[in-house]
Amino acid sequence: MPYLDPAEWYATLPSVFASACLLLTDADDRVLLVKPNYRPYWSIPGGIVEAGETPHDCAVREISEELGLFAGTGDLLVLHWSPPMEERPRPMVNFLFDGGTVADPARIRLQTEELDEAAFLPWDEAVTLLPSHTAARLPAARRARRDRHTVYLSA
């Protein structure tokens, strides 16, 4: 194979989409989910990593934009690799960080341009509202938080 300059070589490599989320709970150990208005299912708060942005910065930005909360990122709880599916032509890598406990849930300010609702729910109920391709993240995050050990998931 002939030598390729770096730009040409990098262009030949496969690429992935990246997203980042924060696991947030309340004082009663219920998990926060959001209901986007552009999807039929609920999700863990977060979003797509923008160009030049780190996953933990993405998670903090998304929580600030969507919920009006200023939360830091704690431990990386789950790293989830998902293959291409449906309309998504490339794999997705999701970083799920521990966002800790929301001390005052009344401070949540929903970004109504993207979200219809946010709710703290019992873990077993919350997992039933997530789509099948992301539902495994929630019990994995709970286990990772408890054991203080990152969980790797793949489809």
C-alpha positions as CSV (number, residue, x, y, z in Angstrom):
1,M,0.0,0.0,0.0
2,P,1.5,3.4,-0.9
3,Y,2.1,6.0,1.8
4,L,-0.8,8.3,2.3
5,D,-0.4,11.8,3.8
6,P,-2.1,12.1,7.1
7,A,-5.2,13.9,5.8
8,E,-5.8,11.1,3.2
9,W,-5.1,8.4,5.7
10,Y,-7.5,9.8,8.3
11,A,-10.2,10.1,5.6
12,T,-10.0,6.3,5.1
13,L,-10.7,5.5,8.8
14,P,-14.1,4.5,10.1
15,S,-15.9,7.1,12.2
16,V,-18.5,7.1,14.9
17,F,-21.0,9.5,16.4
18,A,-20.6,10.4,20.1
19,S,-23.1,11.4,22.7
20,A,-22.8,12.0,26.5
21,C,-25.3,11.9,29.3
22,L,-25.4,12.5,33.1
23,L,-27.0,10.2,35.5
24,L,-28.9,12.4,38.0
25,T,-30.9,11.2,41.0
26,D,-32.9,12.9,43.7
27,A,-32.7,12.5,47.5
28,D,-35.0,9.5,47.2
29,D,-32.7,7.7,44.8
30,R,-35.0,8.1,41.8
31,V,-33.5,8.6,38.4
32,L,-34.1,11.7,36.2
33,L,-35.4,11.0,32.7
34,V,-36.5,13.5,30.1
35,K,-39.1,13.2,27.4
36,P,-37.8,14.8,24.1
37,N,-40.6,16.2,21.9
38,Y,-38.9,14.9,18.8
39,R,-38.9,11.2,19.9
40,P,-41.5,8.8,21.0
41,Y,-39.5,7.6,24.0
42,W,-37.8,9.0,27.2
43,S,-34.1,9.3,27.6
44,I,-31.3,10.0,30.1
45,P,-30.4,13.7,29.9
46,G,-27.6,14.5,27.5
47,G,-26.9,14.9,23.8
48,I,-24.5,14.8,20.9
49,V,-20.9,15.8,21.4
50,E,-20.1,18.8,19.2
51,A,-16.9,19.2,17.1
52,G,-14.0,20.1,19.4
53,E,-16.0,19.3,22.6
54,T,-15.1,16.6,25.1
55,P,-17.8,14.2,26.2
56,H,-17.8,15.5,29.8
57,D,-18.1,19.1,28.6
58,C,-21.0,18.0,26.3
59,A,-22.9,16.4,29.3
60,V,-22.5,19.5,31.4
61,R,-23.6,21.8,28.5
62,E,-26.6,19.7,27.7
63,I,-27.8,19.6,31.3
64,S,-27.4,23.3,31.5
65,E,-29.2,24.0,28.2
66,E,-32.0,21.4,28.6
67,L,-32.7,21.5,32.4
68,G,-31.1,24.8,33.6
69,L,-28.9,22.9,36.1
70,F,-25.3,23.4,36.6
71,A,-23.9,19.9,37.4
72,G,-20.4,18.6,37.2
73,T,-19.4,15.3,35.8
74,G,-18.3,12.6,38.2
75,D,-17.1,9.2,37.4
76,L,-17.6,7.7,33.9
77,L,-20.2,5.1,34.7
78,V,-21.0,3.5,31.4
79,L,-19.3,3.5,28.0
80,H,-21.8,2.1,25.4
81,W,-20.9,1.2,21.8
82,S,-23.9,0.7,19.5
83,P,-23.7,-0.4,15.9
84,P,-25.4,1.5,13.0
85,M,-29.1,1.2,13.2
86,E,-32.2,2.4,11.3
87,E,-31.4,5.8,9.9
88,R,-28.1,6.2,11.8
89,P,-25.4,5.2,9.3
90,R,-22.5,4.9,11.8
91,P,-21.9,3.5,15.2
92,M,-22.7,5.6,18.3
93,V,-20.5,5.8,21.4
94,N,-22.2,7.0,24.5
95,F,-20.5,8.3,27.6
96,L,-22.7,8.2,30.7
97,F,-21.2,10.1,33.6
98,D,-22.4,10.4,37.2
99,G,-24.0,13.7,37.8
100,G,-24.8,13.1,41.4
101,T,-27.9,14.1,43.4
102,V,-30.0,17.0,42.4
103,A,-30.4,18.8,45.8
104,D,-33.3,21.0,44.7
105,P,-35.4,19.5,41.9
106,A,-37.6,22.6,41.9
107,R,-34.6,24.4,40.2
108,I,-35.1,22.4,37.0
109,R,-36.1,24.7,34.1
110,L,-37.2,22.6,31.2
111,Q,-36.1,23.7,27.7
112,T,-39.5,23.4,26.0
113,E,-38.1,23.7,22.5
114,E,-36.7,20.2,22.9
115,L,-38.3,18.6,25.9
116,D,-41.9,17.9,26.9
117,E,-41.2,16.6,30.4
118,A,-38.7,15.7,33.0
119,A,-39.4,13.3,35.9
120,F,-37.6,11.6,38.7
121,L,-38.7,7.9,38.6
122,P,-38.0,4.7,40.4
123,W,-35.2,2.8,38.6
124,D,-37.4,-0.1,37.6
125,E,-40.0,2.2,36.1
126,A,-37.5,4.4,34.4
127,V,-35.8,1.5,32.5
128,T,-39.2,0.6,30.9
129,L,-39.5,4.1,29.4
130,L,-36.2,3.9,27.6
131,P,-35.9,2.5,24.1
132,S,-34.5,-1.1,23.9
133,H,-31.2,0.0,22.3
134,T,-30.4,2.2,25.3
135,A,-32.3,0.7,28.2
136,A,-29.2,-1.4,29.4
137,R,-27.4,1.8,30.3
138,L,-29.6,2.5,33.3
139,P,-29.0,-0.7,35.3
140,A,-25.4,-0.7,34.2
141,A,-25.0,2.9,35.5
142,R,-26.6,1.9,38.8
143,R,-24.2,-1.0,39.2
144,A,-21.2,1.2,38.2
145,R,-22.2,3.8,40.7
146,R,-22.5,1.3,43.5
147,D,-19.3,-0.6,42.6
148,R,-17.3,2.5,41.5
149,H,-16.3,0.7,38.4
150,T,-17.0,1.7,34.8
151,V,-19.2,-0.7,32.8
152,Y,-18.6,-1.3,29.1
153,L,-21.6,-2.2,27.0
154,S,-21.8,-3.3,23.4
155,A,-24.8,-4.2,21.4
